[in-house]
Amino acid sequence: MMMMHAYVPTYVPDPAKPGAARFHCSALRTDLRVAECLDRFVDANALSRRDSPCFKCKQGQKNRECFAAS
């Protein structure tokens, strides 16, 4: 049985170190820096890498939107 969790914002901007914040990536099941998440998310979607867990990742999309707004 798979448990669904409510989305918890993963990106907390730090003006001194943008992209250095760490969070738990549910797709990769590991801790990542936001900058690494953004790189993987943008690459997977720009190149249509459908086999990547980062392709159309909701968590990556939220990180991208928060990072762009900061």
MISETOR-256416 format. One record per atom (N, C-alpha, C): residue in one letter; x, z, y. Coordinates in pm, whole numbers, padded with zeros to 5 digits, always signed. Example, Ala and Ser with C-alpha at 12.3 -4.5 7.8 and 13.67 -1.06 7.14 Angstrom:
2
A+01319+00780-00569
A+01230+00780-00450
A+01320+00780-00330
S+01285+00708-00225
S+01367+00714-00106
S+01290+00787+00003
***
This chain:
70
M+00083+00000-00117
M+00000+00000+00000
M+00089+00000+00124
M+00066-00095+00214
M+00147-00109+00334
M+00080-00036+00450
M+00156+00048+00519
M+00102+00121+00633
M+00129+00044+00761
M+00029+00035+00845
M+00043-00033+00973
M+00066+00072+01081
H+00159+00047+01168
H+00190+00140+01276
H+00154+00075+01409
A+00110+00156+01502
A+00083+00107+01636
A+00215+00067+01701
Y+00211-00031+01788
Y+00332-00076+01855
Y+00379+00030+01953
V+00504+00065+01943
V+00567+00158+02036
V+00667+00076+02116
P+00658+00077+02249
P+00753-00001+02328
P+00896+00033+02288
T+00975-00070+02266
T+01109-00048+02215
T+01216-00061+02323
Y+01183-00122+02434
Y+01284-00146+02536
Y+01266-00052+02653
V+01367+00026+02680
V+01369+00113+02797
V+01485+00066+02884
P+01456+00006+02998
P+01564-00050+03079
P+01662+00055+03129
D+01788+00022+03125
D+01894+00105+03180
D+01969+00017+03278
P+01951+00037+03409
P+02013-00052+03508
P+02165-00061+03495
A+02228+00044+03443
A+02373+00042+03430
A+02420-00048+03316
K+02339-00059+03209
K+02378-00138+03092
K+02259-00217+03040
P+02221-00326+03107
P+02108-00402+03057
P+02136-00460+02919
G+02042-00445+02828
G+02057-00498+02693
G+02131-00408+02597
A+02180-00292+02644
A+02258-00203+02558
A+02171-00103+02482
A+02045-00089+02521
A+01955+00006+02454
A+01940-00034+02307
R+01926+00067+02222
R+01909+00042+02078
R+01767+00077+02038
F+01718+00012+01934
F+01584+00038+01883
F+01582+00002+01735
H+01477+00044+01665
H+01463+00011+01524
H+01383-00118+01511
C+01444-00219+01453
C+01379-00348+01431
C+01301-00342+01300
S+01171-00359+01310
S+01088-00350+01189
S+01104-00474+01100
A+01132-00590+01157
A+01148-00711+01077
A+01276-00708+00994
L+01385-00661+01055
L+01514-00656+00986
L+01541-00521+00922
R+01457-00422+00954
R+01469-00286+00901
R+01606-00225+00928
T+01650-00237+01053
T+01778-00182+01094
T+01774-00152+01243
D+01872-00079+01293
D+01884-00054+01436
D+01962-00168+01500
L+01911-00216+01614
L+01974-00326+01687
L+01986-00292+01833
R+02079-00357+01900
R+02081-00353+02046
R+01976-00452+02095
V+01918-00426+02209
V+01816-00516+02263
V+01876-00655+02286
A+02000-00660+02333
A+02064-00789+02358
A+02075-00872+02230
E+02106-00807+02118
E+02117-00878+01990
E+01979-00928+01946
C+01877-00844+01967
C+01740-00884+01935
C+01701-01008+02015
L+01729-01005+02145
L+01694-01118+02230
L+01765-01245+02186
D+01893-01234+02152
D+01968-01351+02104
D+01904-01409+01978
R+01875-01323+01882
R+01816-01369+01756
R+01676-01428+01778
F+01596-01361+01861
F+01460-01406+01887
F+01459-01543+01954
V+01539-01559+02060
V+01543-01685+02134
V+01597-01797+02046
D+01703-01773+01971
D+01759-01875+01882
D+01657-01919+01777
A+01594-01824+01712
A+01498-01856+01605
A+01381-01938+01658
N+01333-01904+01777
N+01217-01974+01831
N+01253-02106+01898
A+01366-02111+01965
A+01408-02235+02030
A+01442-02343+01928
L+01498-02300+01815
L+01540-02396+01712
L+01438-02407+01598
S+01322-02343+01614
S+01215-02345+01513
S+01265-02307+01375
R+01342-02201+01368
R+01393-02151+01239
R+01286-02064+01174
R+01195-02129+01105
R+01080-02061+01046
R+01120-01965+00933
D+01237-01982+00877
D+01282-01893+00769
D+01342-01762+00822
S+01361-01753+00953
S+01418-01633+01013
S+01310-01527+01035
P+01340-01401+01006
P+01242-01295+01033
P+01217-01278+01183
C+01304-01335+01266
C+01289-01324+01411
C+01196-01431+01469
F+01159-01530+01389
F+01071-01637+01435
F+00932-01579+01463
K+00887-01594+01587
K+00757-01545+01633
K+00737-01395+01607
C+00845-01320+01620
C+00841-01174+01600
C+00773-01109+01720
K+00670-01029+01694
K+00597-00963+01802
K+00684-00861+01875
Q+00768-00790+01801
Q+00856-00691+01861
Q+00961-00761+01950
G+01015-00872+01903
G+01111-00948+01983
G+01048-01004+02109
Q+00923-01050+02097
Q+00851-01102+02213
Q+00830-00993+02318
K+00791-00872+02273
K+00772-00759+02365
K+00904-00723+02433
N+01013-00720+02357
N+01144-00690+02415
N+01182-00793+02519
R+01154-00919+02491
R+01187-01027+02584
R+01107-01013+02713
E+00978-00984+02700
E+00893-00969+02818
E+00937-00850+02903
C+00968-00738+02841
C+01013-00618+02915
C+01147-00643+02980
F+01238-00710+02909
F+01371-00737+02963
F+01360-00832+03083
A+01274-00932+03073
A+01257-01029+03182
A+01195-00963+03305
A+01109-00865+03283
A+01043-00797+03396
A+01135-00697+03466
S+01244-00659+03400
S+01331-00556+03460
S+01430-00617+03559
***
